Amino acid sequence: MFSRNPVGMVERLGSDGFGPGEDALAFALAYMADGDMDPAVVARLRDPDRGEERERMARWRRDRDWAAVSQYRDANRALDGQTTDVVFMGDSITEMWGVAQPDLFSNGVVNRGISGQTSPQMLVRFMPDVIGLRPRVVHLMCGVNDIAGNTGPTTPQDYRNTVLAMVSLAQANGVAVILGGVTPITGLPWAPGVDNPRGRVAALNAWLTDLASERGLVHAAYFNVLADADGALRADLTRDGVHPGSRGYAAMRPVVDAAIAKALAGPA
């Protein structure tokens, strides 16, 4: 029986309390709109009372479900018996893609991005949010939040291990893999103490490129269409130096469309 206040192991859980809230959705829509950000949305983001409530909810979610396995429980159940071609697993850059280009996530393509997540959190979700949907292809994109240390200090080898674990799970279950390159960043406003984040992005991308070649995976090189000459996210494609805006996702679209077509076609 479903319990609104579960304790320990129970027979069934839902998605109550998880997923983007009203402020997050308003922000995502305003972020993707043309022109200046809606001042009403900016004011809500700066409101200290709303900020305290958002942080309270974030703490509650972390304490209850560190990897946010709950976020897509109900959505996954709703897909029972349906055909899934591609699952996008990722962080906010994946999650916000659904706002920027909702048409991409239709006809058997589903979005399982969660804002702020690191690769170990995605690994915990990989069975229910990817393998459980029995897709033909998974699009895996992560790394920015690992560099920022969102779930604590980590190392490049930790990142490589979790990505390899997800790739191995996919391949063991007959799911083709698209490795999405780490998108460029101008900086990490919420983690200013991180040393050389752009260099970290370049190093992770070099490894992902090599991994795709070694394992015969499809590689989606987003960095190449988003970065400026200094390796930062192009100023005309972003508002905050981390997340692509609508024009950024438009630049990414041909790359992902080609990657999906290649992965669905199978080995040459």
N, C-alpha and C positions, 0 to 999 in steps of 0.2 A: 504494500500500500504506500502511496506517495505521502510523505510527511513534509509539512512546511518548515518544521524545525527538526530535521533529522539528527540523530546521534549515532555515531558509529556506522556499522554496515547495515544498510536497509535494502529492501528489494527493488526500490525504484526511486530515482531522483529526476528532477526536471531542471529547467534553466532559470528558475526564478532568481532574480537578483543579479544575473549576469548579462553581458552584452552591453553595447554602448547606450548610455543614458541620454536624456533629452539634450543636455548641453553638448555632449560629444557629437550627436547627430547634427545639431545646429552648426557646430564648428565645422564639421566635414563638408556640409553643404555650402557654407559661406567660403570655405577655403577653395572650393572648386569653382566658385562663381567668378565671372569676369569682373574686373575693376577692383576697387578697394573693398576690404572686408566690411561686412555689415557692422556699423558701430554698435548696434544693440547686442550683437553676438560678442563683440570685443568687451563691452561693458559687463556682460554676464561672466565672461572668463576672468575678469579682474575683480569681480565681487568677492570680497573675503569670505562672506558667509557661504556662498555657493562653493568656493574653493575648499572650505573646511568640510562641507558635505561630500564633495567628490573624493577628498582624501579619506574620509571615514568609510565610504563605500569601498574604496580601493583596499583599505586595510581589512575590511570584512571579507572581501573576496580572496585576498591573499591567505588569510587565516583559515577560511573554509575550504578553499580549492586552489592551491598554489598554481597549478597549471591551467586553471579555467577549463577543465574537462567538461564542466557543466554548461558552458556557454552555448554549445551546439547540440546538446543532448536532444532537445525537442525537434530541432531542425533535422537532425539525422534520422530520428524516428519517422518523420514525415516523408522521408525519401525511401522508406522500405518498399521494395518491389519496383522501384523506378530505375531506369538506366542512367548511370553516371559515367560520362566520358572522361572528364578532367576535374580534379580537385586542386584548388590553389591553397597551399599551406604556407602561412607566413605571419608577419607582424602587421603594424599599422599601414605599411606601404601596400600590403596586399588587401587589408580590410578597406582602406580608403579607395582602392581601385574600384570597388563595387559602387561607390558613390560617383566616382568620376566617369565610369563607363559601365552602367548597369546592363547594357546590352551584351557585354562580354559574358556575363554570368547568367546564361540562359541555355536552353536546349542541351542539357546534360553537363553544363559547366558550373561548378559550385565554388563558393568562396568560403574558406575557413581561416581567414586571417584574424588575429587578435592583437590589438594595439599594445605595444610595450613588450611583447614577448621575446624571449631569447630561445636559442635552439634547444636547450634541454627541456624547456616547457613544451615546445612543439613535439619533441620526441615522446613525451608522456601522452600527448594527444594523438599521436600518429595512428595508433590502432583504431580508436573510435572515429576519428575525424577524417581519416583517409582510407585505410585498409577496410574498415567496416562498411564503407560505401561501395566497395568493389569497382573502383574506377579503372579505366584503361590506362590513364596517365595521371601522374601527380606533378604539379608545378611547385617546386620547393624554393623558397627565397627567404634567406635570413642572414643576419650578421651584424647589422648596425647596432642592435641592442646588446649583442654579445660584446662588441667593442666598447659600448658605454658602460657595461657592467650592471645592467638592470637587475639581475638576480644575484649580484655579488661578483667579486673579482674572479677572473677566469683566464685561460691561456689560449693561444692559437690551437694547441693540441686538443684542448677540451672541445673547441668548436669543431675541429676536424673529426673527432670521435663521434660527436652527436650527429653530424651530417652523414658520416659513414654509416652509422646505425640506421638512420632513416632510409638511406639509399638501399641498404641491405634488406630492410624490412619490405620495401617496395618490390625489389627484384625477387625476393623469396615468394612473394605473393602474385607474381606475374604483372606487376604494375610498371609501366615505362616511366622514366624519370626525366623531367626537364629541370636542370639546375639553373635557377635564376641567379645571375650575377648580383653581387652587392651593389646597390645604387650609390652614386657618389654623395658625399656630404660636404657642406661648407664648414660645419662645426657641430658640436654636440652641446647645445645650450643648457641642457639639464645635467650634463656631466663634464663641466669645464676642466676638471683635473686630469682627464684622459690624455696621455701623451701621444702625439702624432696620429690622430684618428684617420687622417687621409692616407697615411702610409699603411695603416692596418687594413683599410679597405683595399688598397692595391695588392697587399700580400694575400689576403683572403681570395681576391678575384683570380690571382695567378694560380693559387691552389685549386680553386673550383674549375678553372679552365683545364688544368692538367688532369683532374679527376674525371671530368666529362670525357676527355680523350681516352684515358686508360680504361674506363668502364663502358665505353660506347654509349654514353648518355647524351641527350640533346642539351646544348648550352645556349642560354638566352643572355646575350651580352648587353645588358642595359646600360652599363657604365659608358659604353662608347657613344651612345646617343644622348646622354644626359650631362656629361662632364664638360667643363671648360678646360682651357689650356693648363690650368693649375691643379686639375683634378678635383675641383669643387663642383657642386651641383650648380649648373648654369642659373644665373640670377633671374633670367626671364622665364624659367621653368618651375620656380618655387617661391613660396612666401617666407619660409623659415629656414631654408638652407638644409633641410633634412628630407621633407616630404615633397614629392612632385606635385605640382598643381595640374590643372586640366590640360595645359599644353605639354607638361611633362609626360603625362599618361598617353597623350596623343603621339608623342615621339616614341614611346615604348610599344605602342600597339602593333606596328608592323613586325617588330621583333618577336612579340609573343604569338602573334598569328602564325608566323612562319614556324616557330618552335612547336606549336600545337599540331600544325599540319604534319610536320616531320615526325613527331612522336606517334601520332595516330596512324601514320602510314607504316610504321614498324621498320625493322632493319632493311637496308637496301638489298 
